[in-house]
Amino acid sequence: MKRAFIVAIVLILVLGGGIMLLRKNSQPQAQTELIPTPTAILPTVTDDVKVEVIPLNGNRSITLKISGIPAGTSVIEYELTYVTGNDLPRGVLGEIKLDEGEEEVTRDDIVLGTCSSGKCVYDTGVEKIDLSLKFTGTGGISVFQKSYNL
């Protein structure tokens, strides 16, 4: 009799705990509303801006020529991205500071690779470059983007 009483109490406790768990899990969870971070869309430059990418030394480096620069531009930031022949993504960042009224600029010998202590290791197999330019000045900020086959 004692044994049946203990088994009955254990069963009641187990069933009661199970019911409590089911009730807890069946209650709707408070949902958190995700609010996306707004992204600023920058205007593109006019068609007056002309950009040339000239490959040098067997695609080891490039010359970047920009003409028709918008009036009031003081800085042009550039970002080159590409994939090497070994399928490694690479990139080059830089900026060009302009003199007042300058409408054309050339940046020679932008290395596609890494240089340290005067020695360069060039990336090989580069066939295409994605170029992004950001023009900043008194007229605000505008961008240019284009892909170039080498």
Secondary structure, DSSP 8 states (H G I E B T S, - for coil): -HHHHHHHHHHHHHHHHHHHHHHHHHS----------------B--TT-EEEEEEETTTTEEEEEEES--TTEEEEEEEEEEE-TTS-EEEEEEEEE--TT--EEEEEEEESEEEETTEEEE-----EEEEEEEEEETTEEEEEEEEEE-
